[in-house]
Amino acid sequence: MAAADPGTPAPRDPRRERLIALLALGVAVVLMVSSVTWFGTGQQGVGLGQLFLGVVLAVVGLVLYRRSDRS
């Protein structure tokens, strides 16, 4: 069995990209919804950081999802 050349990129798998995108979107939703508890306990810095991370993950998830639909 021949080994794959380490210089060649792996082929894109749209199904895998879609699953990773949905995972990232799910984590983003949980982060954004649960950040309310940090604001309620008076820790606004943690809440803002969690919101920021949730938005970043949502953008990454949306980009991956759109990319998987094009394939």
Backbone bond lengths (Angstrom), bond angles and torsions (degrees), N, CA, C in turn:
res aa  C-N    CA-C-N  psi(-1)  N-CA   C-N-CA  omega(-1)  CA-C   N-CA-C  phi
1 M - - - 1.443 - - 1.526 108.18 -
2 A 1.301 117.13 126.84 1.453 121.87 -177.12 1.526 110.30 -81.76
3 A 1.336 115.15 138.81 1.463 120.50 178.13 1.524 109.26 -80.57
4 A 1.308 115.73 147.63 1.463 120.44 178.64 1.522 109.51 -70.44
5 D 1.309 115.66 144.58 1.455 121.25 178.61 1.531 108.51 -68.18
6 P 1.340 118.62 126.13 1.465 119.73 -176.91 1.531 113.32 -66.27
7 G 1.324 118.40 -15.42 1.455 120.77 -179.34 1.512 114.06 -84.45
8 T 1.332 117.89 -14.50 1.466 120.27 -178.20 1.530 109.87 -90.84
9 P 1.321 117.49 136.39 1.471 119.46 178.67 1.526 110.72 -72.87
10 A 1.316 114.68 152.70 1.459 120.00 178.48 1.533 109.17 -70.72
11 P 1.320 117.68 147.39 1.473 119.30 178.77 1.529 110.04 -66.78
12 R 1.337 115.56 147.17 1.463 120.60 179.81 1.513 110.34 -74.70
13 D 1.304 115.16 137.59 1.457 121.36 177.12 1.531 107.71 -116.42
14 P 1.342 117.84 102.75 1.470 120.40 -176.70 1.527 113.50 -58.85
15 R 1.321 116.59 -34.02 1.462 119.29 -179.50 1.530 110.70 -65.67
16 R 1.325 116.09 -41.83 1.468 120.20 179.26 1.528 110.44 -66.68
17 E 1.328 116.82 -41.39 1.467 120.17 178.15 1.526 110.60 -61.62
18 R 1.321 116.74 -40.50 1.465 120.61 179.28 1.523 110.89 -64.57
19 L 1.328 117.57 -41.08 1.460 120.59 179.67 1.527 111.32 -66.49
20 I 1.322 117.09 -41.22 1.465 120.37 177.84 1.524 110.11 -65.55
21 A 1.337 116.58 -38.04 1.462 120.52 178.42 1.526 110.55 -63.89
22 L 1.316 117.30 -43.43 1.461 120.44 179.50 1.524 111.40 -66.60
23 L 1.337 117.39 -35.79 1.462 120.73 175.84 1.527 110.32 -63.79
24 A 1.337 116.72 -45.90 1.465 120.49 179.24 1.526 111.06 -62.73
25 L 1.329 117.12 -40.78 1.465 120.17 177.95 1.531 111.60 -65.19
26 G 1.313 116.55 -38.95 1.465 119.90 178.25 1.518 112.25 -65.00
27 V 1.320 116.87 -43.06 1.465 120.54 177.63 1.522 110.11 -65.05
28 A 1.331 117.21 -38.53 1.463 121.13 179.04 1.521 110.91 -62.34
29 V 1.321 116.99 -42.85 1.468 120.36 179.61 1.521 110.35 -63.43
30 V 1.322 117.23 -43.66 1.465 120.27 179.79 1.524 110.55 -63.14
31 L 1.330 117.22 -42.37 1.463 120.13 179.23 1.521 111.64 -63.15
32 M 1.324 116.87 -43.23 1.464 119.12 -177.26 1.524 111.64 -70.87
33 V 1.326 117.44 -38.14 1.465 120.01 -179.51 1.525 110.88 -71.26
34 S 1.324 117.70 -39.56 1.467 119.91 -176.92 1.524 112.99 -80.80
35 S 1.324 118.02 -10.43 1.466 119.09 179.17 1.529 111.76 -66.50
36 V 1.321 117.23 -20.03 1.469 121.06 178.50 1.520 110.69 -59.31
37 T 1.320 117.69 -34.36 1.466 120.64 -178.36 1.526 110.99 -65.62
38 W 1.317 117.85 -32.97 1.468 119.70 178.70 1.518 110.71 -68.89
39 F 1.316 117.14 -37.93 1.461 119.54 177.35 1.524 110.33 -67.24
40 G 1.317 117.12 -34.34 1.459 120.93 179.81 1.512 113.15 -69.54
41 T 1.321 117.79 -26.48 1.466 120.86 -179.97 1.519 112.18 -94.72
42 G 1.324 117.62 4.04 1.453 120.64 176.01 1.517 114.90 86.66
43 Q 1.314 117.93 12.79 1.466 121.35 179.78 1.529 108.44 -108.08
44 Q 1.337 115.11 74.31 1.454 120.84 -175.01 1.523 112.40 -66.09
45 G 1.331 117.82 -31.93 1.469 120.39 -179.68 1.518 111.73 -62.61
46 V 1.326 115.83 -43.57 1.467 119.84 179.03 1.531 109.84 -67.01
47 G 1.325 116.40 -40.30 1.460 120.12 179.18 1.518 112.09 -63.12
48 L 1.329 116.48 -42.50 1.463 119.63 178.59 1.527 111.41 -66.47
49 G 1.327 116.53 -40.56 1.466 119.86 177.31 1.520 111.51 -62.28
50 Q 1.311 116.13 -40.49 1.453 120.74 179.22 1.526 111.27 -67.78
51 L 1.318 116.95 -39.64 1.468 120.24 175.86 1.524 111.02 -63.39
52 F 1.328 116.47 -43.66 1.462 120.79 179.36 1.530 110.64 -60.32
53 L 1.333 116.64 -47.48 1.458 120.41 179.57 1.529 110.96 -63.27
54 G 1.324 117.21 -37.58 1.456 120.93 177.89 1.520 112.00 -63.72
55 V 1.327 116.50 -41.34 1.466 120.08 178.94 1.521 110.56 -66.67
56 V 1.331 116.84 -42.19 1.477 120.26 178.66 1.521 110.35 -61.50
57 L 1.325 117.27 -45.47 1.470 120.12 178.86 1.525 111.40 -64.83
58 A 1.320 117.58 -35.77 1.461 120.23 177.86 1.529 110.79 -64.70
59 V 1.317 116.94 -41.51 1.470 120.32 178.27 1.527 110.43 -64.78
60 V 1.333 117.04 -44.26 1.470 120.32 178.32 1.525 110.11 -61.66
61 G 1.328 116.85 -43.55 1.461 120.41 179.05 1.517 112.61 -62.34
62 L 1.328 116.49 -42.03 1.470 119.48 179.05 1.525 111.72 -66.21
63 V 1.328 116.66 -40.39 1.473 119.85 178.49 1.528 110.59 -63.74
64 L 1.325 116.93 -44.42 1.463 119.49 178.38 1.517 111.97 -64.67
65 Y 1.323 116.51 -39.39 1.462 119.57 -179.42 1.521 111.28 -65.42
66 R 1.333 116.77 -44.01 1.466 119.76 177.96 1.515 111.26 -64.81
67 R 1.331 116.27 -37.31 1.467 121.00 179.62 1.544 110.28 -65.74
68 S 1.335 116.51 -36.90 1.470 119.19 -178.89 1.527 111.29 -71.51
69 D 1.325 117.36 -28.53 1.470 120.40 178.52 1.520 112.64 -71.71
70 R 1.310 117.65 -26.27 1.461 121.17 -178.66 1.519 112.84 -75.06
71 S 1.337 116.48 -20.69 1.477 119.78 -176.43 1.508 111.61 -79.23
